[in-house]
Amino acid sequence: MTQYDNTNRFIMSRNAKRETEKHPEFTGTINVEGVEYWLNAWVQEKKDGSGKFFSGSIKRKEPLTIGPDEPPVKSKNKIDYLDDEIPF
């Protein structure tokens, strides 16, 4: 059987584990150029009441790393890994 290529594709389904309004109504995954991300989506009402739309968020499945032998970057601030001291 041939392996299916999921590059640049996504899948979403209704969130069966939703407990509060803050939890996403739909969850899934997306592959962008070979990188996997989590998807979350909520159904929103337009302010003028003329219809509904999706709003959402994405989050990379694997944390970013600085280099091949470095630990993952855990902070949202991407420059936290730099030394605080200036060497001159």
C-alpha positions, 0 to 999 in steps of 0.5 A: 500500500502506498503511503499518503503524503499529508504535506500541506494538508489539515484535518479538523473535527468537533472537540468531544472533550469540550467542557467550557466556552474557552475550550475550542469547538474544533481541534485538529492538526495541520502540516505546513511544509513538513512541520506539524502544528495543532489547530484549535477553532471556535465558531464566532458570531459577526458583530452585525449578526449577519453570520458566523465565522471561525477564529482559531489558533495554531501551535507547533507540535514540537518545540523549537530548538536553538541547534542540534545539541541545544535544549528546546526553547521553552519561553515565548520570548525567542531571545531568552536563550541569549546570555544576559552579560555583554562580553565587552 
